[in-house]
Amino acid sequence: MMDRGLYALASAVTLGMVAAAVRLVVRKTPRICRQRRPPTPLPKDYGVSAMKVANAAQRIAPFVHRTPIHTCRALDEMCGRHAFFKCEVLQRTGSFKIRGATNAALVAGAETLVTHSSGNHAQALALAARSVGAKAHIVMPRTAPAVKKAAVAGYGGLIELCEPTNEARAAAAAALCERVGGHFVHPSNDLDVIAGQGTVACELLADLPDLDALVVPVGGGGLVSGMAVYAKSFNPRIAVVGAEPKRVDDAARSKAAGRLIDCHDDPAPSTIADGLKTLLDSNTWPVVRDLVDEIITVDEADIAQATHLVWTRMKLCIEPSAGVGVAVLLSDAFKRHFPPDKYPRVGVILCGGNTDLEKAAKTFLAPTPPPAG
Ligand SMILES: Cc1ncc(COP(=O)(O)O)c(C=O)c1O
């Protein structure tokens, strides 16, 4: 009798402990990973899945900000729908790039990381390495602005300068990897980077599950690929729209041709959206081909005007690469392909804010912002 009572007591205690543990796990699971619907399998294995993105979200959560979502009535009136701006401009290092870099650094677990970048990925990898107690060697073109070199050095990145060509960068990074025995983290084509960038969609759709479309700036396609894989898994009907400057429209031309076009028309393209000069590659192109509904391009004057609008109306100092998404939101092409009555709620990624403020203020705060040459 006594034994049975003790057994019942022990069972109750065990069950209570299990229930408490489950409650703890649920509470500890970041809200970023919870969706109302179960994921639907994608047509193919892209090397990145919604599960990998959700795991990345959990992994990087202690190291990155959950960025706010802003709205702006003036911009809503201009585009004739509700726009929700995911403010990666307020992210650590000033862009979403810290997400992918941190995920890659944590997954690699290497003591030494290597990359080539003149822009936001350079700063991101330097900080990511510092966060995980690794060293970061960054190959930068010798022509990179002093402020960018200083930012990388400020995060503890070890800079190696090279000639300002894609070939020189890749060769210098390969030689550096060999020399220091480092793990190479490509700025946009690395699968762990893509999964990390997808966490922007994870957060956005956890907060706003019924968005009808996403507008995402495209350079090498890491951001749009990670976001498309995640978004289409949870809502196959959501439209994913890539935003590209006309002057570096390799993604739009690849989509039109149905094959990867891995060069620009102009071998030395100039656009004020300098974060978007990079090209799609082997891991990002299949996702863009299959899961991105449309790539819409905008010209330099549209980018400058959209950037100016966000500075003045939303009081957010975005860089022109982020202005590209806003320019697409306001474009006739977007209205035509994705009419406001069918796509009334749109998420737009304000992907970064790293810009030379003095120089940018002259451009974007002039009465009529001039198109950049
Ligand atoms: C601010 C900003 N936005 C967008 C992009 C494009 O990202 P991805 O190369 O993943 O397409 C970059 C790339 O450097 C960037 O720095």
Ligand as a Chemical Component Dictionary entry (heavy atoms), coordinates in Angstrom:
data_LIG
# 
_chem_comp.id                   LIG 
_chem_comp.type                 NON-POLYMER 
_chem_comp.pdbx_formal_charge   0 
_chem_comp.three_letter_code    LIG 
# 
loop_
_chem_comp_atom.comp_id 
_chem_comp_atom.atom_id 
_chem_comp_atom.alt_atom_id 
_chem_comp_atom.type_symbol 
_chem_comp_atom.charge 
_chem_comp_atom.model_Cartn_x 
_chem_comp_atom.model_Cartn_y 
_chem_comp_atom.model_Cartn_z 
_chem_comp_atom.pdbx_ordinal 
LIG C1 C1 C 0 23.013 47.214 -47.172 1  
LIG C2 C2 C 0 22.991 46.050 -48.084 2  
LIG N1 N1 N 0 21.828 45.689 -48.624 3  
LIG C3 C3 C 0 21.724 44.640 -49.455 4  
LIG C4 C4 C 0 22.840 43.911 -49.808 5  
LIG C5 C5 C 0 22.686 42.753 -50.741 6  
LIG O1 O1 O 0 22.752 41.548 -50.050 7  
LIG P1 P1 P 0 23.025 40.209 -50.831 8  
LIG O2 O2 O 0 24.402 40.299 -51.399 9  
LIG O3 O3 O 0 22.862 39.152 -49.824 10 
LIG O4 O4 O 0 21.986 40.161 -51.917 11 
LIG C6 C6 C 0 24.082 44.241 -49.268 12 
LIG C7 C7 C 0 25.273 43.476 -49.624 13 
LIG O5 O5 O 0 26.392 43.834 -49.298 14 
LIG C8 C8 C 0 24.165 45.338 -48.373 15 
LIG O6 O6 O 0 25.337 45.694 -47.811 16 
# 
loop_
_chem_comp_bond.comp_id 
_chem_comp_bond.atom_id_1 
_chem_comp_bond.atom_id_2 
_chem_comp_bond.value_order 
_chem_comp_bond.pdbx_ordinal 
LIG C1 C2 SING 1  
LIG C2 N1 SING 2  
LIG C2 C8 DOUB 3  
LIG N1 C3 DOUB 4  
LIG C3 C4 SING 5  
LIG C4 C5 SING 6  
LIG C4 C6 DOUB 7  
LIG C5 O1 SING 8  
LIG O1 P1 SING 9  
LIG P1 O2 DOUB 10 
LIG P1 O3 SING 11 
LIG P1 O4 SING 12 
LIG C6 C7 SING 13 
LIG C6 C8 SING 14 
LIG C7 O5 DOUB 15 
LIG C8 O6 SING 16 
# 
